[in-house]
Amino acid sequence: MSASPLPTSGPAAQGVDASGVHAFLDALEAAPEIEPHSLMTMRHGHLVASGWWAPYTPERLHLLYSLSKSFTGTAAALAEAEGLLDFDAPVISYFPEFETDITDPRSRAMLVRHVASMASGHRRDTVDEVFGRDPAEPVRGFLRLPPDDDPGTVFAYNQPATYTLAAIVQRATGQSLSDYLRPRLLDPLGVGEVAWRRDRAGRELGFSGLHATTDAVARLGRLYLCDGLWEGRRLLPQGWAARASQPHIPTAGAMGDVDRQDWDRGYGYQFWTSRHGYRGDGAFGQFCLVLPEHDVVIAATSATERMQEYLNLVWEHLLPAFGPEPLTGREAADAELRERLARLALPPAPGRPVPPERERDWTAAAFTPAAETGPVRSAGLARDADGWTLTLTGDGDRPGHPDRLALRLAGEGWRVAEELVPTAVSGGWTEAGAFAVEVQFLETPHRLALTCSLADRTLTAHWRTQPLHGGRLTTLRAPRRSD
């Protein structure tokens, strides 16, 4: 189904000072370790500022990483409302086939609300242990890993806790998360296509792996801001938003010694409490910020490991822009902001066409890594009548499961391709006699930087941000139904 557009308004009419949005955009684009991809800001139910940094576009699905958890928690709330799930029931009660395997009293005492609030009793993220010990049935592997403390007494950001919550929802409803959410949440909100990564057991992960548009994130945030009401229709149980967003377990100091102020405010049910309001967030800067005190929702995607810095910029620049009353005489300022948002773009990698006298040298050139490790096993350049093609063989290439991409090169700017894996490529030949490109994987936050040297036929390649679900080039996209 096609979504009805969100109501729009000029910022001033909703009490938003355009200069604050400009200041935020300036700060984002000046931060060397933040690569913004999208921004949607809603005030008083109206979209007042939205933009995508090309080659990212509004209709593009984007990997949300742990922001997926907030959708999983929402599915659990709906299942509870339908009498299919009990937050005070033992986790083991949903998996009676594991009864004889699970003997640790703390594992047996773990309740649904404990896994929903990251309070399983473990003091660490057990994801590698759990999926390594029992990849065929991670819930069993999780329950067989004894908690360090009594459930409900200690916080750990533990991926298998949310995986187990998601597994309970999928077992209790008899559907995948996305299929269960479609008629109850996604369709009523006007959310179009979504895709969720599955594991070997065939379950949607729950803790990560959801691909959705920024618009979908904004709609979820607005639903929570309105206590589950959407256009006069109740989609979520009354009071659920407050239950999900209030701290159920303290988190101070749990995320390390670095400056993590917005991770020290407590954890709810698959939402974090922030210095201002609450949020769902995902690795590398995927955000759903809900600010009830300002009647604001901010949805954003990006590529950064400096997520606290991103939030600091929101609090420093955007927050002061939300005034109590509509602003008058700001038509020109609003128009200037609208024009800026429409032309947002990531700068392409520098490069120039290969000198004509060197074309023969580069044609059909093959390159192998200068180092033993890296995401690319080999690269090749070839020329035809339409230009140059760069072929990459990923480190995950194996018989029967090729990991190869053929990328057409642009003369200038970004060249976008949709085949196999949606990508955008920019770059070219450098003054140093090398070939350097940036490959943006457009359904993810990830970018690959690659340089080929003609002198010794070697290549270097590295991720700007390292994919967390494995580095196979051909899987860096939203899952397809045929996968």
C-alpha positions as CSV (number, residue, x, y, z in Angstrom):
1,M,0.0,0.0,0.0
2,S,1.1,3.6,-0.5
3,A,1.5,5.7,2.6
4,S,-0.4,8.9,3.0
5,P,2.2,11.7,3.4
6,L,2.7,13.0,6.9
7,P,1.1,16.5,7.4
8,T,3.7,19.2,6.7
9,S,4.1,22.7,7.9
10,G,6.6,25.5,7.8
11,P,8.8,25.4,10.9
12,A,7.7,28.8,12.2
13,A,4.0,27.9,12.3
14,Q,4.9,25.1,14.8
15,G,7.2,27.3,16.9
16,V,10.4,26.0,15.4
17,D,13.2,28.5,14.6
18,A,14.8,27.6,11.2
19,S,18.1,29.1,12.4
20,G,18.4,26.3,14.9
21,V,17.9,23.6,12.2
22,H,20.5,25.4,10.1
23,A,22.9,25.3,13.1
24,F,22.3,21.6,13.6
25,L,22.9,20.9,9.9
26,D,26.1,23.0,10.0
27,A,27.3,21.1,13.0
28,L,26.5,17.7,11.5
29,E,28.3,18.4,8.3
30,A,31.3,19.9,10.1
31,A,31.7,16.8,12.3
32,P,34.4,14.8,10.7
33,E,33.3,11.4,12.2
34,I,29.5,11.8,11.5
35,E,28.1,11.0,8.0
36,P,24.4,12.0,8.0
37,H,22.0,10.1,5.8
38,S,18.5,11.4,6.7
39,L,16.7,13.7,9.1
40,M,12.9,14.1,9.8
41,T,11.7,16.4,12.5
42,M,8.0,16.5,13.6
43,R,6.4,19.1,15.8
44,H,2.8,19.2,16.9
45,G,2.0,16.4,14.5
46,H,3.5,18.2,11.5
47,L,6.7,17.4,9.5
48,V,8.6,20.7,9.7
49,A,12.1,19.7,8.4
50,S,13.1,16.7,6.4
51,G,16.0,15.9,4.1
52,W,18.2,13.1,2.7
53,W,21.8,13.4,1.9
54,A,22.2,12.2,-1.7
55,P,22.7,9.5,-2.8
56,Y,20.3,8.5,0.0
57,T,16.7,9.0,-0.8
58,P,13.3,9.1,1.1
59,E,12.0,5.8,-0.3
60,R,15.2,3.9,0.4
61,L,15.1,1.2,3.2
62,H,17.9,1.6,5.7
63,L,19.3,-0.9,8.1
64,L,18.3,0.2,11.6
65,Y,20.5,-2.1,13.7
66,S,19.3,-1.9,17.3
67,L,16.5,0.5,16.6
68,S,14.9,-2.7,15.5
69,K,14.4,-3.5,19.2
70,S,11.8,-0.8,19.6
71,F,9.6,-2.4,16.9
72,T,10.1,-5.8,18.7
73,G,9.0,-4.3,22.0
74,T,6.0,-2.9,20.2
75,A,5.1,-6.3,18.9
76,A,5.3,-7.7,22.4
77,A,2.9,-5.0,23.7
78,L,0.4,-5.9,21.0
79,A,0.7,-9.6,21.8
80,E,0.2,-8.9,25.5
81,A,-2.9,-6.9,24.7
82,E,-4.3,-9.9,22.7
83,G,-3.7,-12.2,25.7
84,L,-0.9,-14.1,23.9
85,L,2.0,-13.0,26.0
86,D,2.4,-12.3,29.7
87,F,5.3,-10.0,30.8
88,D,5.2,-11.7,34.3
89,A,5.5,-15.3,32.9
90,P,8.7,-17.2,33.0
91,V,10.6,-17.3,29.7
92,I,10.9,-21.1,29.9
93,S,7.1,-21.4,30.0
94,Y,7.1,-20.5,26.3
95,F,9.6,-23.2,25.4
96,P,8.4,-26.3,27.3
97,E,10.6,-28.5,25.1
98,F,13.7,-27.1,26.9
99,E,12.4,-27.9,30.4
100,T,14.8,-30.8,31.0
101,D,17.8,-28.9,29.6
102,I,17.4,-25.7,31.7
103,T,18.3,-26.5,35.3
104,D,19.9,-23.3,36.5
105,P,17.5,-21.6,38.9
106,R,18.3,-18.1,37.7
107,S,17.5,-19.1,34.1
108,R,14.3,-20.7,35.2
109,A,13.4,-17.6,37.2
110,M,13.9,-15.3,34.2
111,L,10.6,-13.5,33.2
112,V,9.5,-12.0,30.0
113,R,9.8,-8.5,31.5
114,H,13.4,-9.2,32.4
115,V,14.4,-9.9,28.8
116,A,12.3,-7.0,27.6
117,S,14.3,-4.6,29.9
118,M,17.8,-6.1,29.4
119,A,17.8,-7.4,33.0
120,S,18.3,-11.1,32.3
121,G,20.9,-11.2,35.1
122,H,23.9,-11.5,32.7
123,R,26.6,-8.9,33.2
124,R,27.7,-8.9,29.5
125,D,26.5,-9.2,26.0
126,T,26.3,-13.0,25.4
127,V,25.6,-12.8,21.7
128,D,28.8,-14.6,20.5
129,E,28.5,-17.2,23.2
130,V,24.9,-18.0,22.5
131,F,24.9,-18.1,18.7
132,G,28.2,-19.9,18.8
133,R,27.1,-22.6,21.2
134,D,23.6,-23.3,19.7
135,P,23.2,-21.6,16.3
136,A,20.2,-24.0,15.5
137,E,18.3,-22.8,18.5
138,P,19.7,-19.6,20.2
139,V,16.9,-19.4,22.8
140,R,18.1,-22.8,24.2
141,G,21.7,-21.6,24.1
142,F,20.7,-18.4,25.9
143,L,18.8,-20.2,28.7
144,R,21.6,-22.7,29.1
145,L,24.0,-19.9,29.9
146,P,23.5,-19.2,33.6
147,P,23.0,-15.6,34.6
148,D,25.6,-14.0,36.8
149,D,23.0,-12.4,39.1
150,D,19.3,-12.8,39.8
151,P,17.2,-11.6,36.9
152,G,15.9,-8.1,37.4
153,T,18.9,-6.9,39.5
154,V,21.6,-5.9,36.9
155,F,21.6,-4.4,33.4
156,A,23.6,-5.6,30.4
157,Y,22.9,-4.6,26.8
158,N,22.5,-8.2,25.8
159,Q,21.3,-9.0,22.3
160,P,20.0,-12.6,23.1
161,A,17.6,-11.0,25.6
162,T,15.8,-9.2,22.8
163,Y,16.2,-12.2,20.5
164,T,14.4,-14.3,23.1
165,L,11.6,-11.7,23.5
166,A,11.2,-11.7,19.7
167,A,11.2,-15.5,19.7
168,I,8.4,-15.5,22.3
169,V,6.3,-13.1,20.2
170,Q,6.9,-15.2,17.1
171,R,6.0,-18.5,18.9
172,A,3.0,-17.0,20.7
173,T,1.5,-15.4,17.5
174,G,2.6,-18.1,15.0
175,Q,3.9,-15.4,12.7
176,S,7.1,-13.5,11.9
177,L,7.5,-10.1,13.6
178,S,6.9,-8.2,10.4
179,D,3.8,-10.3,9.4
180,Y,2.4,-9.9,12.9
181,L,3.0,-6.1,12.9
182,R,1.7,-5.6,9.3
183,P,-2.1,-5.4,10.0
184,R,-1.8,-4.2,13.6
185,L,0.8,-1.4,13.2
186,L,2.5,-1.0,9.9
187,D,-0.5,-0.7,7.6
188,P,-2.5,1.5,10.0
189,L,0.5,3.8,10.3
190,G,0.9,3.9,6.5
191,V,4.3,2.2,6.6
192,G,5.3,0.6,3.3
193,E,7.8,-2.1,2.7
194,V,10.0,-3.3,5.5
195,A,12.5,-6.3,5.6
196,W,13.9,-8.1,8.6
197,R,17.0,-10.3,8.6
198,R,16.5,-13.9,9.8
199,D,18.8,-16.3,11.5
200,R,19.5,-20.0,10.8
201,A,16.4,-21.0,12.8
202,G,14.3,-18.9,10.4
203,R,13.3,-16.3,12.9
204,E,13.5,-12.6,12.4
205,L,16.3,-11.4,14.7
206,G,14.3,-8.9,16.7
207,F,17.4,-7.3,18.2
208,S,18.7,-6.1,14.9
209,G,18.3,-6.5,11.1
210,L,15.2,-4.5,10.4
211,H,15.4,-2.4,7.2
212,A,12.8,0.4,7.0
213,T,12.5,4.0,5.8
214,T,13.2,7.0,7.9
215,D,9.5,7.8,7.5
216,A,8.6,4.6,9.2
217,V,10.8,5.5,12.2
218,A,9.1,9.0,12.4
219,R,5.6,7.4,12.3
220,L,6.5,5.0,15.1
221,G,7.9,7.8,17.2
222,R,4.8,9.9,16.7
223,L,2.6,7.0,17.7
224,Y,4.5,6.7,20.9
225,L,4.4,10.4,21.5
226,C,0.6,10.2,21.2
227,D,0.3,7.3,23.7
228,G,-0.6,4.8,20.9
229,L,-3.2,6.9,19.1
230,W,-3.0,7.4,15.4
231,E,-5.5,9.7,13.6
232,G,-8.0,9.0,16.4
233,R,-7.5,5.2,16.3
234,R,-5.9,3.3,19.2
235,L,-3.1,1.1,17.9
236,L,-1.2,0.5,21.1
237,P,-2.6,-0.2,24.5
238,Q,-3.2,2.9,26.6
239,G,-0.3,3.6,28.8
240,W,2.1,1.3,27.0
241,A,4.3,4.2,25.8
242,A,4.8,5.3,29.4
243,R,5.6,1.7,30.5
244,A,8.0,1.2,27.6
245,S,9.8,4.5,28.2
246,Q,10.2,4.6,31.9
247,P,13.4,3.2,33.4
248,H,13.0,-0.4,34.6
249,I,16.7,-1.0,35.3
250,P,19.5,1.5,36.1
251,T,22.2,1.7,33.4
252,A,24.7,4.2,34.9
253,G,28.3,3.2,33.9
254,A,27.1,0.0,32.2
255,M,28.1,1.1,28.7
256,G,31.8,1.9,29.5
257,D,33.9,4.7,30.8
258,V,33.6,7.0,27.8
259,D,31.2,9.9,27.8
260,R,27.8,8.2,27.4
261,Q,25.5,10.5,29.2
262,D,22.5,9.5,27.2
263,W,23.1,5.8,28.0
264,D,23.3,6.4,31.8
265,R,19.6,7.3,32.3
266,G,18.0,3.9,32.6
267,Y,16.4,1.4,30.2
268,G,12.7,0.7,29.6
269,Y,11.2,-1.9,27.4
270,Q,13.4,-1.7,24.3
271,F,13.7,2.1,24.6
272,W,16.4,4.1,26.3
273,T,15.7,7.1,28.6
274,S,17.6,10.1,27.4
275,R,18.6,13.4,29.0
276,H,15.6,14.7,27.1
277,G,12.7,12.4,26.5
278,Y,13.4,8.8,25.4
279,R,14.6,7.0,22.3
280,G,15.2,3.9,20.2
281,D,18.6,3.8,18.7
282,G,20.8,1.6,16.6
283,A,24.5,1.2,15.9
284,F,26.2,3.9,13.7
285,G,23.5,6.5,14.4
286,Q,20.0,5.3,13.7
287,F,17.7,7.3,15.9
288,C,14.0,7.7,17.0
289,L,14.0,10.5,19.5
290,V,10.7,11.2,21.3
291,L,10.6,14.4,23.2
292,P,7.2,14.7,25.0
293,E,8.1,18.0,26.7
294,H,8.5,19.6,23.3
295,D,5.9,17.6,21.4
296,V,8.7,16.6,19.0
297,V,9.8,13.5,17.2
298,I,13.2,13.3,15.4
299,A,14.0,10.4,13.1
300,A,17.4,10.1,11.7
301,T,19.9,7.7,10.0
302,S,23.6,8.1,9.7
303,A,27.0,6.4,9.8
304,T,29.0,7.2,12.9
305,E,30.6,5.6,15.9
306,R,30.2,8.9,17.8
307,M,26.5,8.5,18.7
308,Q,26.8,10.5,21.9
309,E,28.3,13.4,19.9
310,Y,25.3,13.2,17.5
311,L,22.9,13.5,20.4
312,N,25.0,16.3,21.9
313,L,24.5,18.2,18.7
314,V,20.7,17.7,18.9
315,W,20.6,19.0,22.4
316,E,22.9,21.9,21.6
317,H,21.3,23.1,18.4
318,L,17.9,21.6,17.7
319,L,16.4,21.6,21.2
320,P,16.6,25.4,21.6
321,A,14.9,25.8,18.3
322,F,11.6,24.5,19.8
323,G,9.8,27.5,21.2
324,P,6.4,27.7,23.0
325,E,4.6,29.8,20.4
326,P,4.3,30.1,16.6
327,L,6.8,32.5,15.1
328,T,5.7,35.3,12.7
329,G,7.5,37.0,9.8
330,R,9.7,33.9,9.1
331,E,8.6,33.0,5.6
332,A,11.9,33.8,4.0
333,A,13.9,31.9,6.7
334,D,11.6,28.9,6.3
335,A,11.9,28.9,2.5
336,E,15.7,29.1,2.8
337,L,15.7,26.1,5.1
338,R,13.4,24.1,2.8
339,E,15.7,24.8,-0.2
340,R,18.8,23.7,1.8
341,L,17.1,20.5,2.9
342,A,16.2,19.7,-0.7
343,R,19.8,19.9,-1.9
344,L,21.6,18.0,0.9
345,A,24.3,15.7,-0.5
346,L,27.3,13.7,0.6
347,P,30.4,14.9,-1.1
348,P,31.7,12.4,-3.7
349,A,35.2,11.0,-3.5
350,P,37.7,13.0,-5.5
351,G,39.0,11.5,-8.8
352,R,39.6,12.2,-12.4
353,P,39.3,10.2,-15.7
354,V,42.2,8.0,-16.5
355,P,44.6,9.8,-18.8
356,P,44.1,8.6,-22.4
357,E,47.7,7.5,-22.7
358,R,47.3,5.2,-19.7
359,E,44.0,3.6,-20.6
360,R,45.7,0.5,-22.0
361,D,47.7,0.0,-18.8
362,W,44.5,0.0,-16.7
363,T,42.3,-2.1,-19.0
364,A,41.8,-5.6,-17.7
365,A,44.1,-4.9,-14.7
366,A,43.7,-7.2,-11.7
367,F,44.6,-6.4,-8.1
368,T,45.2,-8.4,-5.0
369,P,45.3,-7.2,-1.4
370,A,48.5,-5.7,0.0
371,A,47.6,-7.2,3.4
372,E,46.3,-10.6,4.3
373,T,43.1,-9.4,5.9
374,G,40.4,-7.1,4.6
375,P,36.9,-7.2,3.1
376,V,38.0,-7.6,-0.5
377,R,39.9,-10.6,-1.9
378,S,40.5,-9.2,-5.4
379,A,39.5,-6.4,-7.7
380,G,39.6,-6.0,-11.5
381,L,39.1,-3.1,-13.9
382,A,37.7,-3.5,-17.4
383,R,36.7,-1.0,-20.1
384,D,34.0,-1.2,-22.7
385,A,32.2,1.2,-25.0
386,D,30.2,2.6,-22.1
387,G,33.0,3.1,-19.7
388,W,34.8,1.4,-16.8
389,T,33.6,-1.4,-14.6
390,L,35.2,-2.3,-11.2
391,T,34.6,-5.9,-10.2
392,L,35.1,-6.8,-6.5
393,T,35.4,-10.2,-5.0
394,G,34.6,-10.2,-1.3
395,D,36.4,-12.0,1.4
396,G,33.3,-14.2,1.9
397,D,33.5,-15.6,-1.6
398,R,33.2,-19.4,-1.7
399,P,32.0,-22.1,-4.1
400,G,28.3,-22.0,-4.7
401,H,28.0,-18.7,-2.8
402,P,29.8,-16.1,-4.9
403,D,30.5,-12.7,-3.3
404,R,31.1,-10.6,-6.3
405,L,29.9,-7.1,-7.3
406,A,30.4,-5.4,-10.7
407,L,30.3,-1.6,-10.2
408,R,30.0,0.9,-13.1
409,L,32.1,4.0,-12.5
410,A,30.8,7.5,-12.8
411,G,32.7,10.3,-14.5
412,E,31.9,12.7,-11.6
413,G,29.7,12.5,-8.6
414,W,27.9,9.4,-7.4
415,R,26.8,6.6,-9.7
416,V,23.8,4.7,-8.3
417,A,23.1,1.1,-9.2
418,E,20.2,-1.1,-8.0
419,E,21.3,-4.5,-9.4
420,L,22.0,-7.2,-6.8
421,V,23.1,-4.8,-4.1
422,P,22.0,-1.1,-4.1
423,T,25.2,0.9,-4.2
424,A,26.6,4.4,-5.1
425,V,30.1,4.7,-6.3
426,S,32.4,7.7,-6.7
427,G,36.1,8.4,-7.2
428,G,38.6,7.9,-9.9
429,W,42.2,8.2,-10.7
430,T,44.5,10.1,-8.4
431,E,47.6,12.2,-9.0
432,A,49.7,9.5,-7.4
433,G,48.8,7.1,-10.2
434,A,46.4,5.0,-8.2
435,F,42.6,4.4,-8.6
436,A,40.5,5.2,-5.5
437,V,36.8,4.8,-5.0
438,E,34.2,4.9,-2.3
439,V,31.3,2.4,-2.4
440,Q,28.2,3.4,-0.4
441,F,25.9,0.4,0.4
442,L,22.7,2.3,0.2
443,E,20.5,0.1,2.3
444,T,23.0,0.2,5.2
445,P,25.1,2.8,7.0
446,H,28.2,1.3,5.5
447,R,30.8,2.6,3.1
448,L,33.8,0.8,1.6
449,A,37.0,2.7,0.7
450,L,39.2,1.0,-1.9
451,T,42.5,2.0,-3.6
452,C,44.2,0.1,-6.4
453,S,47.9,0.7,-7.2
454,L,49.0,0.1,-10.8
455,A,52.7,0.0,-9.8
456,D,52.5,-3.3,-7.9
457,R,49.0,-4.4,-8.8
458,T,47.8,-4.4,-5.1
459,L,44.8,-3.0,-3.5
460,T,43.9,-1.8,0.0
461,A,40.3,-1.8,1.2
462,H,38.7,-0.9,4.5
463,W,35.2,-0.2,6.0
464,R,34.5,3.3,7.2
465,T,32.2,1.6,9.6
466,Q,32.5,-2.2,10.1
467,P,29.3,-4.2,9.3
468,L,28.0,-6.0,12.4
469,H,26.1,-8.8,10.5
470,G,29.1,-10.0,8.6
471,G,31.1,-8.5,5.8
472,R,29.9,-10.3,2.7
473,L,29.4,-7.7,0.0
474,T,26.4,-9.3,-1.5
475,T,24.4,-9.4,1.8
476,L,24.8,-5.6,2.5
477,R,21.2,-5.0,1.5
478,A,17.7,-5.5,2.8
479,P,16.7,-9.1,2.8
480,R,14.5,-10.3,-0.1
481,R,11.5,-12.7,0.2
482,S,13.5,-15.1,-2.0
483,D,16.6,-15.1,0.4
